[in-house]
């Protein structure tokens, strides 16, 4: 049985922002208002996101 995604699930996927590290180019991960690069350790706080990613 094929399950089609609901509109709410589609909107959730669209709202997810992918952060790319400006030092090494790896994908960064968000946890507790911190965005961290698992490759080089570069880290941003939520207050920094407007400056660097908007």
Secondary structure, 3 states (H helix, E strand, C coil): CCCCCCHHHHHHHHHCCCEECCCCCCEEEEECCEEEECCCCCEEEHHHHHHHHC
